[in-house]
Amino acid sequence: MAYLFTSESVSEGHPDKVADQISDALIDNFLAFDTDSKVACETLVTTGQVVLAGEVKSKTYLDVQKIARETINKIGYTKGEYMFDGNSCGVVSAIHEQSDDINRGVDRASKEQQGAGDQGMMFGYATNETENFMPLALDLSHRILIELAELRRENKDITYLRPDSKSQVTIEYSDDNIPQRIDAIVVSTQHDDFDEDETMLAKIRKDIVDILIPRVVAKLPEQIQVLFNSDIKYHINPTGKFVIGGPHGDTGLTGRKIIVDTYGGKGAHGGGAFSGKDPSKVDRSAAYATRHIAKNLVAAGVADEVLVQVSYAIGVVEPMGIFIDTYGTCSFNMTDGEIAEEVSKIFDMRPFAIEERLKLRSPMYSETAAYGHMGRNNETVTKTFTQPNGEATTLDVELFTWEKLDYVDKVKEVFGL
């Protein structure tokens, strides 16, 4: 029997994502001037206020208030009427030095013997139902909000948009797990105040259905475009008026959108957030490494769908174990346990080896903090960072290294594909 599956996304202006972006902007600035920085930074945002808290071990000094304000303005919170804007909000810092008890378990005389920054389990997932090996419902949810943000910044076809928004996509699948059609789309977007609420609601619905969705569909591959039809159920701002939003509407905290950040409810999640953590924290680095493994396995033809789990003990170099689930889609006669054994030989999952393989000690994290950490484009960008004393550094930074298909040939060789 056919079934429905739903995933959601939130925009860069969602309060939790504002917090994530501030935390990751701090990570990038620390790493830009001291690649050995150890950082765990949490951010809270609410009406007119930002609170930064966390632990840092670094040789560099930052103007954290300036970084927070620049991040907020870049998102689009630039007007006093939003009750939260980068130029006037208060920024309080309670960042202090990292505990020596934690640091001694991570730093070693030999970097290769670096221990895991915490215990826990991390998951990576990939499926061949999309070109970027991501679950389709989540991929479409992200695309809707990315395009909505483009429309907001263009301020031409739709002129009333504010930064906060959410989306949700429900897809009908066949018994053999093939997407059949888009069943429902939900979009809630913050907007300027209108004199006539009913007129406003009708206009927003029309603009989303007639302007936003066609722009999204036009950028999709043909096999995904055909899933859109006139029978889709649209729920546009279903509660009605959405003028009060962002951190004024809801308090935002770092790390509260971990399913949006990963696979939209597909696969599994170990529970650890990513943003605000340097790569010695395996919550982040090992989650990226397991995505890298899963994507390369699916791309190589090992299976149509793969879940990878790795687990660690704090301060211990080698992982506790690697688990593989191909959901019965393996293309040859091997058990998941046998595949996991071969994977452990191909991919070195020691924390320092992950950092080196994926170049995680570069300031690549601001781009991860909205619209998902997985399924993004691997590309190199140029970034400039400035310290309070005016010292600046310009770096070429490779983004989303865990999305590279650089192990496909090795995987094919090992598995005889």
C-alpha positions as CSV (number, residue, x, y, z in Angstrom):
1,M,0.0,0.0,0.0
2,A,1.3,3.5,-0.8
3,Y,2.4,5.6,2.1
4,L,3.1,9.3,2.9
5,F,6.3,10.7,4.2
6,T,6.9,14.3,5.4
7,S,9.9,16.5,6.1
8,E,10.2,20.2,7.1
9,S,12.8,23.0,6.8
10,V,13.2,26.4,8.4
11,S,14.7,29.5,6.9
12,E,17.8,31.4,7.8
13,G,15.6,33.9,9.6
14,H,14.0,31.3,11.9
15,P,15.2,32.1,15.5
16,D,16.9,28.8,16.0
17,K,18.7,29.2,12.7
18,V,19.7,32.7,13.7
19,A,21.4,31.2,16.8
20,D,23.1,28.5,14.7
21,Q,24.5,31.0,12.3
22,I,25.9,33.2,15.0
23,S,27.5,30.2,16.7
24,D,29.1,29.0,13.4
25,A,30.3,32.5,12.5
26,L,32.2,32.5,15.7
27,I,33.7,29.1,14.9
28,D,34.8,30.3,11.5
29,N,36.5,33.4,12.9
30,F,38.3,31.4,15.6
31,L,39.6,28.9,13.0
32,A,40.6,31.6,10.5
33,F,43.2,32.9,13.0
34,D,44.0,29.8,15.0
35,T,43.3,26.4,13.3
36,D,43.8,24.6,16.6
37,S,41.0,26.5,18.3
38,K,38.7,24.4,20.5
39,V,35.3,26.0,20.7
40,A,31.8,25.0,22.0
41,C,29.6,28.1,21.6
42,E,25.9,28.4,22.3
43,T,23.7,31.3,21.3
44,L,20.3,32.4,22.6
45,V,18.3,35.1,20.7
46,T,15.1,36.8,21.8
47,T,13.5,40.2,21.6
48,G,16.3,42.7,21.1
49,Q,18.8,40.4,22.8
50,V,21.6,38.0,22.0
51,V,23.3,35.9,24.7
52,L,26.6,34.0,23.8
53,A,27.9,31.3,26.2
54,G,30.4,28.6,25.8
55,E,34.0,27.4,26.2
56,V,37.0,28.3,24.1
57,K,40.7,27.5,23.9
58,S,42.3,29.7,21.3
59,K,45.3,31.9,20.7
60,T,43.1,34.5,18.9
61,Y,40.9,37.2,20.3
62,L,37.6,38.2,18.6
63,D,35.1,41.0,18.8
64,V,32.2,38.6,19.3
65,Q,29.6,41.4,19.5
66,K,30.6,42.7,16.0
67,I,30.5,39.2,14.5
68,A,27.0,38.5,16.0
69,R,25.7,41.9,14.6
70,E,27.2,41.3,11.2
71,T,25.6,37.8,11.0
72,I,22.1,39.2,12.1
73,N,22.3,42.0,9.5
74,K,23.3,39.5,6.7
75,I,20.3,37.4,7.5
76,G,18.0,40.4,7.0
77,Y,17.1,41.6,10.5
78,T,17.9,45.2,9.8
79,K,14.8,47.1,10.8
80,G,13.7,48.3,14.3
81,E,10.1,47.2,13.5
82,Y,11.2,43.6,13.6
83,M,12.0,44.1,17.3
84,F,15.3,42.4,16.7
85,D,17.9,43.9,14.4
86,G,21.7,43.7,14.2
87,N,22.4,47.4,14.7
88,S,20.5,47.9,18.0
89,C,20.1,44.5,19.8
90,G,22.0,43.9,22.9
91,V,24.8,41.3,22.8
92,V,26.0,39.7,26.0
93,S,29.0,37.3,26.1
94,A,29.5,34.7,28.8
95,I,32.2,32.8,26.8
96,H,35.0,31.4,29.0
97,E,38.0,29.1,28.8
98,Q,37.6,25.4,28.0
99,S,38.0,23.0,30.9
100,D,41.4,21.3,31.2
101,D,39.6,18.1,32.1
102,I,38.0,18.0,28.7
103,N,41.1,19.2,26.8
104,R,43.5,16.6,28.2
105,G,41.3,13.9,26.6
106,V,41.5,15.5,23.2
107,D,44.9,17.1,22.8
108,R,47.8,14.6,22.6
109,A,51.6,14.9,21.8
110,S,50.8,13.2,18.5
111,K,47.9,14.6,16.6
112,E,47.1,11.2,15.1
113,Q,46.3,10.0,18.7
114,Q,43.8,12.8,19.3
115,G,40.9,11.4,21.3
116,A,37.3,12.0,20.6
117,G,35.9,15.2,22.1
118,D,32.9,13.4,23.6
119,Q,31.2,10.0,23.7
120,G,28.1,9.3,21.6
121,M,26.9,7.8,18.3
122,M,26.6,9.6,15.0
123,F,24.7,8.7,11.8
124,G,25.1,9.3,8.1
125,Y,22.5,8.5,5.5
126,A,22.2,8.6,1.7
127,T,19.6,7.5,-0.8
128,N,19.6,7.5,-4.6
129,E,16.1,9.1,-4.9
130,T,17.7,12.5,-5.7
131,E,20.7,13.6,-7.6
132,N,22.4,14.9,-4.3
133,F,21.6,11.6,-2.6
134,M,19.2,13.2,-0.1
135,P,15.6,12.4,0.9
136,L,13.3,14.1,-1.5
137,A,10.9,15.6,1.0
138,L,13.7,17.4,2.8
139,D,15.5,18.4,-0.3
140,L,12.3,20.1,-1.7
141,S,11.6,21.8,1.7
142,H,15.1,23.3,1.7
143,R,14.7,24.4,-2.0
144,I,11.4,26.2,-1.3
145,L,13.0,28.3,1.5
146,I,16.2,29.0,-0.4
147,E,14.1,30.4,-3.3
148,L,11.8,32.3,-0.9
149,A,14.9,34.0,0.5
150,E,16.0,34.9,-3.0
151,L,12.7,36.5,-3.7
152,R,12.9,38.4,-0.4
153,R,16.4,39.8,-1.3
154,E,15.3,40.6,-4.9
155,N,12.3,42.5,-3.4
156,K,10.8,42.7,-6.9
157,D,8.2,40.0,-7.6
158,I,7.2,39.8,-3.9
159,T,7.9,42.9,-1.8
160,Y,6.4,42.2,1.6
161,L,8.6,39.2,2.8
162,R,10.4,39.2,6.2
163,P,13.2,36.8,7.2
164,D,11.4,34.1,9.2
165,S,9.7,31.2,7.4
166,K,9.1,27.5,7.4
167,S,8.2,24.9,4.8
168,Q,7.0,21.3,4.8
169,V,6.6,18.7,2.0
170,T,4.6,15.5,2.0
171,I,5.4,12.9,-0.6
172,E,3.4,9.8,-1.6
173,Y,5.6,6.7,-2.1
174,S,4.8,3.4,-3.7
175,D,5.3,0.0,-1.9
176,D,8.7,-0.2,-3.4
177,N,9.7,3.2,-2.0
178,I,9.6,5.2,-5.2
179,P,8.2,8.8,-5.0
180,Q,4.9,9.0,-6.9
181,R,3.7,12.6,-6.4
182,I,3.7,15.6,-4.1
183,D,0.7,15.3,-1.8
184,A,1.0,18.5,0.2
185,I,3.1,21.6,0.7
186,V,3.1,23.9,3.7
187,V,4.7,27.3,3.6
188,S,4.5,29.8,6.5
189,T,6.2,33.1,5.8
190,Q,6.6,36.2,7.9
191,H,5.4,39.3,6.2
192,D,4.9,43.1,6.5
193,D,1.7,44.3,8.1
194,F,-1.3,44.8,5.8
195,D,-4.4,46.9,6.3
196,E,-6.7,44.1,5.2
197,D,-5.9,40.6,6.6
198,E,-8.1,38.7,4.2
199,T,-6.6,40.5,1.2
200,M,-3.1,39.9,2.6
201,L,-3.8,36.2,3.0
202,A,-5.1,35.7,-0.5
203,K,-2.2,37.6,-2.0
204,I,0.4,35.6,-0.1
205,R,-1.2,32.3,-1.1
206,K,-1.3,33.4,-4.8
207,D,2.3,34.6,-4.8
208,I,3.6,31.4,-3.2
209,V,1.6,29.1,-5.6
210,D,2.1,31.2,-8.7
211,I,5.5,32.7,-8.2
212,L,7.6,30.8,-5.7
213,I,6.6,27.2,-6.6
214,P,7.1,27.5,-10.4
215,R,10.6,29.0,-9.7
216,V,11.4,26.0,-7.5
217,V,10.1,23.5,-10.0
218,A,12.0,25.1,-12.9
219,K,15.3,24.3,-11.2
220,L,14.5,20.6,-10.6
221,P,15.4,17.7,-12.8
222,E,12.6,16.5,-15.0
223,Q,12.0,13.3,-13.1
224,I,11.2,15.4,-10.0
225,Q,9.2,18.0,-11.9
226,V,6.6,15.4,-12.9
227,L,5.8,14.8,-9.3
228,F,4.2,18.3,-9.1
229,N,0.6,18.4,-10.2
230,S,-2.6,20.5,-9.8
231,D,-3.9,18.2,-7.0
232,I,-1.3,19.3,-4.5
233,K,-2.8,20.5,-1.2
234,Y,-1.3,23.9,-0.3
235,H,-1.4,25.3,3.2
236,I,0.0,28.8,3.0
237,N,0.2,30.7,6.3
238,P,-2.5,28.4,7.7
239,T,-2.8,30.2,11.0
240,G,-3.4,33.5,9.2
241,K,-1.4,36.7,10.0
242,F,2.4,36.2,10.5
243,V,3.8,39.7,11.2
244,I,5.5,39.0,14.5
245,G,8.3,36.5,13.9
246,G,12.0,35.8,14.2
247,P,13.5,36.1,17.7
248,H,10.7,38.5,18.7
249,G,8.1,35.9,18.0
250,D,10.0,32.9,19.5
251,T,13.2,32.5,21.4
252,G,16.0,30.8,19.4
253,L,18.7,28.5,20.6
254,T,21.7,26.8,19.0
255,G,21.1,23.2,18.0
256,R,17.4,22.9,18.1
257,K,16.9,22.0,14.4
258,I,19.0,18.8,14.2
259,I,16.6,16.9,12.0
260,V,16.3,19.9,9.6
261,D,20.1,19.9,9.6
262,T,20.4,16.3,8.6
263,Y,17.9,14.0,6.8
264,G,14.4,15.3,7.6
265,G,13.5,12.2,9.7
266,K,14.9,9.6,7.3
267,G,17.7,7.4,8.5
268,A,18.6,8.1,12.1
269,H,20.2,10.8,14.4
270,G,22.5,10.4,17.3
271,G,21.1,13.4,19.1
272,G,24.1,15.7,19.0
273,A,23.8,19.2,17.4
274,F,26.5,20.5,15.0
275,S,26.6,24.3,15.0
276,G,28.9,26.0,17.5
277,K,31.3,23.1,17.7
278,D,34.8,22.8,16.4
279,P,35.7,19.6,14.6
280,S,37.3,17.9,17.6
281,K,33.7,17.4,18.7
282,V,32.7,14.1,16.9
283,D,29.1,15.1,17.2
284,R,29.9,17.3,14.2
285,S,33.0,15.7,12.5
286,A,31.8,12.1,12.6
287,A,28.3,13.0,11.4
288,Y,30.0,14.6,8.4
289,A,32.3,11.6,7.9
290,T,29.4,9.1,8.1
291,R,27.4,11.1,5.5
292,H,30.6,11.0,3.3
293,I,30.7,7.2,3.6
294,A,27.0,6.7,3.0
295,K,27.0,8.9,-0.1
296,N,30.0,7.2,-1.6
297,L,28.6,3.8,-1.0
298,V,25.3,4.6,-2.7
299,A,27.0,6.4,-5.6
300,A,29.3,3.4,-6.1
301,G,26.2,1.1,-6.4
302,V,26.6,-0.8,-3.1
303,A,23.0,-0.2,-2.3
304,D,20.1,2.1,-3.1
305,E,19.9,3.4,0.5
306,V,22.5,3.3,3.2
307,L,22.6,4.2,6.9
308,V,26.0,4.4,8.7
309,Q,26.6,4.6,12.4
310,V,29.8,5.2,14.2
311,S,30.3,5.6,18.0
312,Y,33.0,6.9,20.3
313,A,34.2,7.2,23.9
314,I,35.5,10.5,25.1
315,G,39.3,10.7,24.9
316,V,39.6,7.4,23.0
317,V,41.2,7.4,19.6
318,E,39.5,4.5,17.8
319,P,35.7,4.4,17.4
320,M,33.7,1.8,19.3
321,G,32.4,0.4,16.1
322,I,30.8,1.0,12.7
323,F,27.3,-0.2,11.8
324,I,25.8,-0.3,8.3
325,D,22.2,-0.8,7.3
326,T,21.4,-1.1,3.6
327,Y,17.6,-1.7,4.2
328,G,17.8,-4.8,2.1
329,T,18.8,-2.9,-1.0
330,C,22.4,-4.2,-1.3
331,S,23.2,-5.0,-4.9
332,F,25.3,-8.1,-4.3
333,N,25.6,-11.0,-1.9
334,M,27.1,-9.5,1.3
335,T,25.6,-9.0,4.7
336,D,25.5,-5.5,6.2
337,G,28.0,-6.7,8.8
338,E,30.5,-7.7,6.1
339,I,30.0,-4.4,4.3
340,A,30.7,-2.6,7.6
341,E,34.0,-4.5,8.1
342,E,35.2,-3.5,4.6
343,V,34.1,0.1,5.2
344,S,36.2,0.3,8.4
345,K,39.3,-0.6,6.3
346,I,38.5,2.0,3.6
347,F,37.7,5.0,5.8
348,D,39.9,5.9,8.8
349,M,37.5,7.1,11.5
350,R,39.9,8.3,14.1
351,P,39.0,11.9,14.9
352,F,42.2,13.5,13.5
353,A,42.0,11.4,10.4
354,I,38.5,12.7,9.8
355,E,39.6,16.3,10.3
356,E,42.4,15.8,7.8
357,R,40.4,13.9,5.2
358,L,37.5,16.4,5.2
359,K,39.7,19.6,5.8
360,L,37.6,20.4,8.8
361,R,40.1,22.8,10.4
362,S,39.2,25.5,7.9
363,P,36.5,28.2,8.4
364,M,33.8,26.4,6.4
365,Y,30.9,26.4,8.9
366,S,28.8,29.5,8.4
367,E,27.5,28.1,5.2
368,T,26.3,24.9,7.0
369,A,24.2,26.7,9.5
370,A,21.1,27.2,7.4
371,Y,19.3,25.0,4.8
372,G,20.9,21.8,5.9
373,H,24.5,20.5,6.5
374,M,24.0,17.6,4.0
375,G,23.3,17.5,0.3
376,R,24.9,20.8,-0.4
377,N,27.3,21.8,-3.2
378,N,31.0,21.1,-2.7
379,E,32.8,24.3,-3.9
380,T,35.6,26.7,-3.0
381,V,35.0,30.2,-1.9
382,T,37.2,33.1,-0.8
383,K,36.6,34.5,2.6
384,T,38.1,37.5,4.5
385,F,38.2,37.7,8.3
386,T,39.3,40.7,10.4
387,Q,40.4,40.8,14.0
388,P,39.7,43.7,16.4
389,N,43.2,45.1,15.9
390,G,42.5,45.4,12.1
391,E,44.6,42.3,11.1
392,A,42.9,40.6,8.2
393,T,43.3,37.3,6.6
394,T,41.9,36.1,3.2
395,L,41.5,32.4,2.7
396,D,40.3,30.0,-0.1
397,V,37.9,27.7,1.8
398,E,36.5,24.4,0.4
399,L,32.9,23.9,1.5
400,F,30.9,20.7,2.2
401,T,33.9,18.4,1.7
402,W,31.8,15.5,3.0
403,E,29.7,15.8,-0.2
404,K,32.6,14.8,-2.5
405,L,32.3,11.5,-4.4
406,D,36.1,11.0,-4.1
407,Y,35.9,7.5,-2.7
408,V,33.6,6.0,-5.3
409,D,36.4,4.3,-7.3
410,K,38.0,2.9,-4.1
411,V,34.6,1.5,-3.0
412,K,34.0,-0.1,-6.4
413,E,37.4,-1.7,-6.3
414,V,36.9,-3.1,-2.8
415,F,33.5,-4.5,-3.5
416,G,34.2,-5.6,-7.1
417,L,31.6,-3.3,-8.7
